[in-house]
Amino acid sequence: RRVLAGEPCFPRRNRRAAAPVNPFDSLSRRELEVLRGLLQGRPARAVAAQLGITDKSVGTYRRRILDKLKVSSNAEAISLALRFGFS
């Protein structure tokens, strides 16, 4: 009846801006481990040795991380991490 009368049938939503979604939630456990190492400024070889994976794997994870975070460099990832309080 309300729709036919031209009245709204859903309650009004709060018009405030929604809190930004944390982009780090989309990363896997291993991607988070690699990211932590890279954000600490450690070279890929050191991250690989700590995690027991190859340098090439670190590079692959890095590319996936940057793609998921929608950034193009480690510097942008660091900036994003600071904004979202990632540690």
Secondary structure, DSSP 8 states (H G I E B T S, - for coil): -TTTTT---S-----S------GGGGS-HHHHHHHHHHHTT--HHHHHHHHT--HHHHHHHHHHHHHHHT-SSHHHHHHHHHHHT--
